[in-house]
Amino acid sequence: MTSLSGFLRAATVGAMLAATPALAAEIAVDLSPNGPAHRASQDVVEIAPGDTIRFVGAGGHRVESIRGMQPPGGVEFKGRAGQDLVVTFDKPGLYGFRCKEHYTQGEVGLIVVGDPRNIVSAAAVRHPVEAQKVFETLFRRLQAEG
């Protein structure tokens, strides 16, 4: 049988662990082309608010957010060709990104930060044909995962 002091010690440790904030994660998304098609290493990235994405900009790739595809007050970002860009996402919602140089070829993706509350408005944004096809596939995948 556990003593009262042992129980209190365990409860104190449990309370301290529960009060400790979770460490934010950093996820890498490589913008280098994989195979004959230009595609990011991850086309849908699910993260928690406060997490960071490192966009790896090898070669002539430059990542940027897509206007209208972020929640109100959400971060907009724009990298430089061939350079990494680190972005922290604090606002929950859905964010669209593209490689500036290969947008028309469909090098795009989605970032889901917690609750994708702006999915309807993000899905309404129109894109060049190949990018539109990729986004339609990504939105269908998100809806299927529910």
Secondary structure as the mmCIF struct_conf table of DSSP 4:
data_model
#
loop_
_struct_conf.conf_type_id
_struct_conf.id
_struct_conf.beg_label_comp_id
_struct_conf.beg_label_asym_id
_struct_conf.beg_label_seq_id
_struct_conf.end_label_comp_id
_struct_conf.end_label_asym_id
_struct_conf.end_label_seq_id
HELX_RH_AL_P HELX_RH_AL_P1 LEU A 4 ALA A 19
BEND BEND1 THR A 20 THR A 20
HELX_LH_PP_P HELX_LH_PP_P1 PRO A 21 ALA A 25
STRN STRN1 GLU A 26 ASP A 30
BEND BEND2 SER A 32 SER A 32
STRN STRN2 ASN A 34 ASN A 34
TURN_TY1_P TURN_TY1_P1 GLY A 35 PRO A 36
STRN STRN3 ALA A 37 ALA A 37
BEND BEND3 SER A 41 SER A 41
BEND BEND4 ASP A 43 ASP A 43
STRN STRN4 VAL A 44 ILE A 47
TURN_TY1_P TURN_TY1_P2 PRO A 49 GLY A 50
STRN STRN5 ASP A 51 VAL A 56
TURN_TY1_P TURN_TY1_P3 GLY A 59 GLY A 60
STRN STRN6 VAL A 63 SER A 65
TURN_TY1_P TURN_TY1_P4 ARG A 67 GLY A 68
BEND BEND5 GLN A 70 GLN A 70
TURN_TY1_P TURN_TY1_P5 PRO A 72 GLY A 73
STRN STRN7 LYS A 78 LYS A 78
TURN_TY1_P TURN_TY1_P6 ALA A 81 GLY A 82
BEND BEND6 GLN A 83 GLN A 83
STRN STRN8 LEU A 85 PHE A 89
BEND BEND7 LYS A 91 LYS A 91
STRN STRN9 GLY A 93 CYS A 99
HELX_RH_3T_P HELX_RH_3T_P1 LYS A 100 GLN A 105
TURN_TY1_P TURN_TY1_P7 GLY A 106 GLY A 106
STRN STRN10 VAL A 108 VAL A 113
BEND BEND8 GLY A 114 ASP A 115
TURN_TY1_P TURN_TY1_P8 ARG A 117 ASN A 118
HELX_RH_AL_P HELX_RH_AL_P2 ILE A 119 ALA A 123
TURN_TY1_P TURN_TY1_P9 ALA A 124 ALA A 124
HELX_RH_AL_P HELX_RH_AL_P3 VAL A 129 GLU A 145
#
